[in-house]
Amino acid sequence: MIYTDPFLHSLNPTFLAPPQLTRIMNEYPVQEIKDYCANPEVSEHQSSLWGNYSAPVDPKDWVVHNIQHNLNTIVYQFTTSAFMQWDHHYVNYHMDEPGSHLECHNDLKNFRWLITSQIYLDSDDQGVWLCDRRGNQHKKIPQIPGQLYSIWATPYSWHMVDELTKLKRSILFRVGKRRHKTVAHPEVDKPAWIIVNDGHDDTHYAKLAERMGNYTEAHLYSLGHRNIYHTNWRSGDLNKVENYVKDHHFEYEIINSGDFIGWGNYTITNDNYEEMADFVFGRRRYSSMWNHIENNMHSYYSQNLQLHYQDIVL
């Protein structure tokens, strides 16, 4: 079932059913997950220090096969396209300890599009809260064993989890397309633009720094610019993107994320990231610039204009 309030998401109450549901509930590898996250070399290590654990599910497990069998359907229900190609997908155990929580965030980060899905394995009324545009709790997803919920990630798909009182077990998987491996709004007779995604403080849990590139893309589009490229977040790959653009376009400009032609620029620092969060969540009165920039991006994503793109091979 598809829902639009407070943003696009879906529910499948019986995605995982016995006997596989029973097997996974009985064999959930708590210690193996903790051992995996104890390795400081894995990306999941840092969040485990706060009680949020994640570790890969064995690719040969039946549940991975079942997820991949249904992946096209999950993507289609949000995109209504049978031709979406993704370059990001994983299936993980996701386990949260009592006392842990998840702050308000939207998952989008540096993706062109992304779908986050989670299968609950317990029934303790500790489901995720879907939040409105201002980050206020709006709708709680029931924590029902075997239920799958999926979120279509945008800059406004805010969600959070309250502090837990019991261990919360689930399987989480994502599928998406990386932003820097696309060109948005391709038109052969117009110049290209390269947005450099760097230079911002990324302390805030809502990943506001990576949001800045989306603001700039929406702003460029509103000015009539097309052929919009991105560098990957903090990757130092500008030369690679620039070489590709040189081979495919007669003219191009390089612009930093957070630069807004005609309005100025904004850089998130360690001193102002809380102020930026206040702007994003409407806790602070917007300046005329931020009213304009924010409304541009909200309109852009409301029309799914971010999906007007072509894949590129760098």
N, C-alpha and C positions, 0 to 999 in steps of 0.2 A: 504494500500500500504506500502511495506517495503522498506526502504532506508538504505544505508550503509555509506553515506557520510554526515558528517565526522565520524559518528559511527552509530551503528545499532539503528534504530528508525522506527516508523510507524505513518501513518496519516490515520484517518477516518473522512472525512469532514462532514459526516451526522450521526455521532454516536447518537446524541441527536437531535430530530426533533420535530416540533409542533405536538400535542398540549403541550407535556410535556416540551419542550424547552421554550415555551412561558410562561407556568405556573411558571417554576423556575426563569426565568428572571424577571417576575412580582412580585414574592413572595420572592425574595432573602432576607434572614433575617439578614440584616446588623447589626441592633442593638443587636440582639440575639448573633451574632458572637462576637461582641465587649464585651458584658456582660460576655460571657463564658471565653474569654481571660483575662478579668480583674481579674480573680481568680488566685492569685499567686501560688496556689497549682497545677494547670494544667501545663503540659509540654509546651503548646503553649504560655504561658504567656510571656516568655522572648522575643521571636521573635516579639510579638505584640507591644512591647515597641519601635520597630523600624518600625512599620507600616505594618508588615506582619502578618496577622491574619489567624487562622485556628481553625475550630470547627467541631465536628462530625455531619454528616447528620443523621437524624432520620432513624434508620434501617428499619422502615416500609414504608419509602418513595419509590415511584415507581422507582426513579432513582437508588437507591441502589439495588433493585431487578434486574433492567436491567444490571447494572454493573456486578453483581454476575452471572447472566445468561451468560454473555459473557466472564467471567474471564478465563475459560479453553482455549477459542480461543485466547485470548490475550497472555496467557502464551505459548501456542503451537507455535504461529507465531515466537517466538524468540528461543524457546528451541527445537522445532520439536519433542517433547516427550509428549505422552499422559499420562505419569505417574508421572509428577512432583508434589510433595506434598509441600504445603507451610504452614508456621506457623506464618505468619505475613500478615495481611490485614486490611485496614481501608478505609473508604470513608469520606472525609471531605469537607466542604466548605473551599475555600481558597480565601482570599481577601487581596489585597494590596492597601495601600493608596497612593495618590499622594505624591511624594517626596521620596518614598521608592524605594529600589532596591534589587537585589540579586547578591552577588558576585559569582565568578566562583567556582563551586563545581560539584561533580559527583554523589551524592546520595548514593553511595555504602556502606559507613560506615563499619559496622561489619556484613554484610550479605554475605552468600555464593552466592546468586543471588537475584536480585531485579529488579522489573519493576515499574517505576513511570509513571503514566498516568494523564492527565489533560484535562478537558473539558472546553473550553472557552465559555463565555456567553456574551462577548462584542466584538466590532469591532473598536478598537482604535489604531491599529498598535503598540501594546505594547507586542507582542509575545516574547517568550523565544528565546534567541540566543543559537544555538548549536555551540560549539567551537572546534577547532582542538586540537591536542595532547599538544600543547603549551599554550592552553588557549586563543587563538586568535579567535575573532568572525568570524564565517564561514557561517552560514546559519540561517536565522530568520524564525521561524514558524509563519505563518499568524494567526492573532487573529480573527478567524471566529466563530460566535455563533454556538454552537452545534458541532464544530470540536473537535475530540479527537486526541491528540498525545500521544505516548508512547515511553519511553526511556528504552533500555536495559542497566542497570547500570553496569559499569566496572570502574576500576581505571582511565579510559580515556574518560568517557562519560561527559566531561566538558560542562557545560551550565551556563547561567547567564541571568539576566534581567536588562536592563538599567533603570535609574531613571524614574519613572512614572510621567506623567502629569495629569492623570485622575485615578479615582478609577477603579481597575481591579478585576472583579469577575470571579470565576471559581469553579469547583468541581475537587478535586484532590484525586486520590486513588493510593494505592500501594499494591503490592503483592510480597512476597519473602520468602526466607528460611534463617534463622539465621545461621551464620557460626559456632557458638559454639555448635550447635545441629547436627553436621555432623562429619564424618571422611573422609578426602580426600585421595584418592588413596589407598583404603583398600587392603591389601595383608596379608594373614594369617601367612605366614612364615617369615615376616620381623618385626623388632622392630618398636615401635610407637614413635611419637614425640608429645609433648604438647607445643604449643606456648602460652606464658603468655602475654596477651594484656593489658599492664599497664605500668606506669612509664614514659609516654611521655606527654609533654604539648599539650593541645588540643585547644589552643587559635585560631588557624587559621580556617577561615570559611570553607576551603576545607577539613577539617577533616583529616589532614595529619597524626595525631597520630594513627588513626584507619587503615590508609593505611599501616603502618609499618608491621602489621601482615601478610598482603598479600605479601609484599616483601619477608618476611621470609619464607612463605609457598612456593612461587615460587622458592626461592633459595634452600630450602631443596629438592624439587622435582628434580631440575637440578643436584643435587649431587647423585641422585638415592634413596633417602629416601622416604618411603611410610608411610601409617597410620598416617596422620597428623591431629592432634586435635588442637582446640583453646579454651582458656577460653573466656568468654564474656568480653566485654570491661569494665574495672574497676569494676568488679563485685565481686572479692574476691572468685570466685568459683573454684579455683585450686583444692582444696581437692575433690570436687565432680567429676571433670573431671578425676583426678588422680585415684580415686577409680574405676571409670568405666574402665579406661585403664588397671589397674591391673587385673581386672576380664576378660579381653579380649585379653591380649597380654603377652608374656613371658618376654619382655624386653621393656624399654622405656627410653626416655631422655626428660628433661624439658629444654626449651630454651626461652629466652625473645624475644618478637617482636623487630626487629631492630638488632638482632644478626645474623651475616652472617659468617658461618663457613669458615675458610680459608681467610677471608677478613677483619674481625674485627666487630665492632658494632657501632651503631649510636643511640643516645638518643635525642629526640626533647625536647628542654627546652624553657623557656620564652625568653632566650637570642638568640636562634638560629632558631626559627621557621620561620622567614622571609627568612633566608638563605636556609632553607629546601624547602620553596616554590619556591625560585629561582632555585634550583636544579630540582624540579618537573616540572616546566614550562619552563625550558631551558633558563632562564634569566642569569644563571651563568654557567661558564664552568665546566663541570663535572670532578670530579676526576676519576681515573681509577676504583676505587671501585664502584662509583655511576653509571658509564657507564655500568659496568657489572651487577649490581643489577637491574637497570632500564630496561636494555635490556632483562634480564631474565624474569621479570614480564610482559613486553609487549608481548614477545613471548608466555608466559604461557596463558595469556588471549586471545591472538589472535587465539590460538588453542582451546579455551574453555576448557582447562584442569581443571579449577576450578569446572567444572561440573562432574568430575569423583569422585563421593562421595557416601556415604551411610548415611541415617538418623540414628541418635542414640537417645536413650531416657535416659536422665540423671536423 
